[in-house]
């Protein structure tokens, strides 16, 4: 696979995953605090939106491999860590400050100790969600980045072998410990397998071993596995199985399909929303909170059924995240990375792109 190539279908999948999370949280909030559910299984169906996190984890492992090993450029651990820190923290800190300020203005301030605020700002396990609820997933991201960045110093193949062995051993150890604190819970969580699955897909792509003829079939199987999870009861099985496995199959299918057939212009255009998916993930809880507060304050708004309200909020969140990405995140990344290596290209529909994860 050529390097510095954007897999447009994966960028599109990032946008879809983030939107599913938004719909889930918005419906949940409106059903709990504004109006009653429209139908009996509404909460269950919208609960499927939690799958977005699992899709993100698989994509993260894939992107790390794809962007860390460039032809003619040896792997540079320090560069890897610098890029990851700059990509994750600055915009997250800005969003966290906005959350704190807005919550104070609307009369529901955070009541956190200095240690809790510090833990949230550095994304420490157990504290990461104190300001921005979904930021708990970023603790997993940072742990994976740390382990991946160090393991890759051994080379891609040997590093993945060591990383896989270490994660599997840690997960096995975790089954023997009954009372785990936040740090040990993270380090022994089966969610780490989803990063590994994504990294394995990245290895297949780098090694030219993707099953190129099976792209459409794998994509269909991934979708069917998701549907089966909903039909059979996704709460009955561990999430790493009921959502992690389908996520990995879907990502493998899309990567394989696009590698062989390319992506059409429609997919490429919509896939640009993937660039703002991180901002969407960060800001949507604040927008949901403001929407709920406004709904409770405005007569007549409470007649909106949670699914309708969730759809409206999701559209607003997508539009705002695009505006924040274009007006704030992109200029910030350009400032922090003068060679623009962290800024996704949007000027055309070519396959050229620096890292966009």
C-alpha positions in Angstrom: 0.0 0.0 0.0 1.3 3.5 -0.9 2.1 5.6 2.1 0.6 9.1 2.9 -2.7 7.8 1.5 -6.0 8.6 3.1 -8.4 5.7 3.3 -11.5 7.7 2.6 -13.9 5.0 3.7 -12.2 4.9 7.0 -12.4 8.6 7.4 -16.1 8.3 6.6 -16.4 5.5 9.2 -14.8 7.8 11.8 -17.5 10.4 11.1 -20.3 7.7 11.3 -18.8 6.3 14.6 -18.7 9.8 16.2 -22.3 10.5 15.0 -23.5 7.2 16.5 -22.0 8.2 19.9 -23.7 11.7 19.7 -27.1 10.1 18.9 -26.8 7.7 21.8 -25.9 10.3 24.3 -28.5 12.8 23.0 -31.3 10.3 23.1 -30.3 9.1 26.5 -30.2 12.6 27.9 -33.6 13.7 26.4 -35.3 10.5 27.5 -34.1 10.9 31.0 -34.6 14.6 31.5 -37.0 16.1 28.9 -39.6 13.8 27.4 -40.6 10.1 27.4 -39.3 7.6 25.0 -41.3 7.2 21.8 -41.3 3.4 21.8 -40.4 0.6 24.1 -37.1 -0.4 22.5 -35.9 3.1 21.8 -33.2 3.2 24.4 -31.9 -0.2 23.4 -31.6 0.7 19.7 -29.9 4.0 20.4 -27.7 2.2 22.8 -26.1 0.7 19.7 -24.4 4.1 19.3 -21.8 3.0 22.0 -20.3 0.9 19.2 -18.7 4.1 17.9 -16.0 3.8 20.6 -15.1 0.3 19.5 -14.8 1.4 15.9 -12.6 4.3 17.0 -10.3 1.9 18.8 -9.8 -0.4 15.8 -9.3 2.6 13.5 -6.7 4.0 15.9 -4.6 0.9 15.8 -4.8 0.8 12.0 -3.9 4.5 11.6 -0.9 4.2 14.0 0.7 1.5 11.8 -0.2 3.2 8.6 1.3 6.6 9.5 4.3 5.5 11.6 6.1 3.6 9.0 7.0 5.6 5.9 9.1 4.3 3.0 12.6 5.5 3.2 12.0 7.0 6.7 13.1 5.0 9.8 10.6 4.9 12.7 11.2 7.8 15.0 9.8 7.2 18.5 10.3 10.8 19.7 8.6 12.1 16.6 5.7 9.7 17.1 5.1 10.7 20.7 5.4 14.4 19.8 2.8 14.1 17.1 0.4 12.1 19.3 0.7 14.6 22.2 0.1 17.6 19.9 -2.8 15.9 18.1 -4.6 14.9 21.3 -4.0 17.5 24.1 -4.2 21.1 22.9 -7.7 21.0 21.4 -8.8 18.8 24.3 -7.5 21.3 26.8 -9.4 24.1 25.0 -12.6 22.1 25.0 -12.2 21.3 28.7 -11.8 25.0 29.5 -14.9 25.8 27.5 -16.8 23.0 29.4 -15.7 24.5 32.7 -16.6 28.0 31.8 -20.0 27.2 30.3 -21.0 25.0 33.2 -20.2 27.9 35.6 -22.3 30.3 33.4 -25.4 28.1 33.3 -25.3 27.4 37.1 -24.1 23.8 37.2 -20.4 24.3 37.9 -18.0 21.4 38.4 -17.1 20.7 42.0 -13.8 19.0 41.6 -10.6 19.0 43.6 -7.4 20.3 42.2 -6.2 16.7 41.8 -9.3 15.7 39.9 -8.9 18.6 37.5 -5.3 17.8 37.0 -6.1 14.2 36.4 -8.8 15.1 33.9 -6.3 17.4 32.0 -3.6 14.8 31.7 -6.3 12.1 31.0 -5.3 9.9 34.0 -7.4 6.7 34.3 -10.3 7.3 36.6 -10.2 11.1 36.3 -10.2 11.6 32.5 -14.0 11.7 32.4 -14.4 14.3 35.2 -14.8 17.3 32.8 -15.6 15.7 29.4 -17.4 12.4 30.0 -16.3 10.5 26.9 -12.7 11.4 27.6 -12.4 8.2 29.5 -11.6 6.6 26.1 -8.7 9.0 25.6 -7.0 7.3 28.6 -7.0 4.1 26.6 -5.7 5.9 23.6 -2.8 7.4 25.5 -1.9 4.1 27.0 -2.0 2.4 23.7 0.1 5.2 22.2 2.7 4.7 24.9 2.9 1.0 24.5 2.8 1.1 20.7 5.4 3.9 20.5 7.9 1.9 22.6 7.2 -1.5 21.0 7.7 -0.1 17.5 11.3 0.6 18.3 11.8 -3.2 17.8 10.4 -2.9 14.2 6.8 -3.2 13.1 6.5 -7.0 13.1 8.6 -7.7 16.2 6.9 -4.8 18.0 3.4 -6.1 17.2 4.4 -9.5 18.5 5.7 -8.1 21.7 2.7 -5.7 22.1 0.2 -8.6 21.5 2.0 -10.9 23.9 2.1 -8.1 26.6 -1.6 -7.1 26.2 -2.8 -10.7 26.2 -0.8 -11.5 29.3 -2.0 -8.4 31.0 -5.7 -9.3 30.2 -5.1 -12.8 31.5 -3.6 -11.4 34.7 -6.6 -9.1 35.1 -9.0 -12.1 35.3 -7.2 -13.2 38.4 -7.6 -9.8 40.2 -11.0 -9.1 41.7 -10.5 -5.5 43.0 -8.8 -3.5 40.3 -8.2 0.2 40.5 -8.6 2.5 37.5 -5.0 2.1 36.3 -5.0 -1.7 36.5 -8.5 -1.8 35.0 -7.2 0.0 32.0 -4.1 -2.0 31.6 -5.9 -5.3 31.7 -9.0 -4.4 29.7 -10.1 -6.4 26.7 -10.7 -3.2 24.8 -6.9 -3.2 24.2 -7.5 -6.1 21.8 -9.4 -3.8 19.5 -6.3 -1.6 19.1 -4.3 -4.7 18.3 -6.9 -5.8 15.7 -6.6 -2.4 14.0 -2.8 -2.6 14.2 -2.9 -6.1 12.6 -5.0 -4.7 9.8 -2.4 -2.0 9.3 0.3 -4.7 9.2 -1.5 -6.6 6.5 -1.8 -3.4 4.5 1.8 -2.5 4.9 2.9 -6.1 4.0 0.6 -6.2 0.9 -1.3 -9.1 2.4 -4.8 -7.8 2.4 -7.4 -10.2 1.0 -8.1 -7.9 -1.9 -10.9 -9.9 -3.4 -12.8 -10.1 -0.2 -13.4 -6.4 0.5 -17.1 -6.3 -0.2 -17.8 -9.6 1.5 -15.9 -8.7 4.6 -17.7 -5.3 4.7 -21.1 -7.1 4.5 -20.1 -9.6 7.2 -19.1 -6.8 9.5 -22.5 -5.1 9.0 -24.3 -8.4 9.5 -22.4 -9.1 12.7 -23.5 -5.7 14.0 -27.1 -6.5 13.1 -26.8 -9.9 14.8 -25.6 -8.3 18.0 -28.6 -6.0 18.0 -31.0 -8.9 17.3 -29.5 -11.3 19.8 -29.1 -8.8 22.6 -25.8 -7.0 22.7 -25.9 -6.7 26.5 -25.5 -10.5 26.8 -21.9 -10.7 25.6 -18.7 -8.8 26.4 -18.5 -5.7 24.3 -15.1 -6.7 22.9 -16.8 -9.6 21.3 -20.2 -8.3 20.3 -18.9 -4.9 19.0 -15.1 -5.3 18.8 -15.1 -8.2 16.4 -17.6 -6.7 14.0 -15.7 -3.4 14.1 -12.5 -5.1 13.1 -14.2 -7.1 10.3 -15.8 -3.9 9.0 -12.5 -1.9 9.1 -10.7 -4.8 7.3 -13.4 -4.9 4.7 -13.4 -1.2 4.0 -9.6 -1.0 3.8 -9.4 -4.0 1.5 -12.2 -2.8 -0.7 -10.8 0.7 -1.1 -7.3 -0.5 -1.6 -8.4 -2.6 -4.6 -11.2 -0.4 -6.0 -10.5 3.1 -4.8 -13.2 5.5 -3.5 -15.7 7.5 -5.4 -16.0 11.3 -5.3 -19.2 11.1 -3.1 -17.3 9.0 -0.5 -14.3 11.3 -0.6 -16.4 14.5 -0.1 -18.4 13.1 2.8 -15.3 11.5 4.3 -13.9 15.0 5.0 -16.2 15.0 8.0 -13.9 12.5 9.5 -11.3 15.3 10.0 -13.6 16.9 12.5 -14.7 13.7 14.2 -12.3 14.3 17.2 -13.8 17.7 17.8 -17.3 16.2 17.4 -16.5 13.6 20.0 -15.1 16.2 22.4 -17.8 18.9 22.2 -21.0 16.9 21.8 -21.8 16.4 25.5 -21.7 20.1 26.1 -24.1 20.7 23.2 -26.4 18.0 24.5 -26.3 19.6 28.0 -27.2 23.0 26.6 -30.0 21.5 24.5 -31.5 19.8 27.5 -31.3 22.9 29.7 -32.8 25.0 26.9 -35.6 22.4 26.3 -36.5 22.4 30.0 -36.6 26.2 30.0 -38.7 26.7 26.8 -42.4 25.7 26.8 -43.4 23.4 24.0 -40.0 22.0 23.3 -40.6 19.1 25.6 -43.1 17.7 23.1 -40.1 16.6 20.9 -39.6 12.9 21.1 -36.1 11.9 22.1 -35.2 10.4 18.7 -36.2 13.7 16.9 -34.4 15.8 19.5 -31.3 13.5 19.1 -31.3 13.9 15.4 -31.6 17.7 15.6 -28.8 17.8 18.2 -26.6 15.6 16.1 -26.9 17.8 13.1 -26.1 20.9 15.2 -23.1 19.1 16.7 -21.8 18.1 13.3 -22.1 21.6 12.0 -20.4 23.1 15.0 -17.6 20.5 15.0 -16.8 21.4 11.4 -16.7 25.1 12.3 -14.4 24.5 15.2 -12.2 22.2 13.2 -11.8 24.7 10.4 -11.7 27.8 12.5 -9.7 26.6 15.5 -8.3 23.1 15.4 -6.7 23.4 11.9 -5.0 26.7 12.6 -3.9 25.4 16.0 -2.4 22.3 14.4 -0.7 24.4 11.8 0.8 26.6 14.5 2.1 23.6 16.5 3.3 21.8 13.4 4.8 24.4 11.0 5.4 21.8 8.3 1.6 21.1 8.4 2.2 17.4 9.0 -0.8 17.2 11.4 -3.2 19.2 9.2 -5.4 17.1 6.9 -5.5 18.4 3.3 -8.9 19.6 2.2 -8.1 21.6 -0.9 -8.8 18.8 -3.4 -9.9 15.2 -3.7 -6.5 13.6 -4.4 -5.2 10.7 -2.5 -2.4 12.8 -1.0 -2.8 13.4 2.7 -0.6 13.7 5.8 -1.6 12.1 9.0 -5.2 12.9 9.8 -5.7 10.7 12.9 
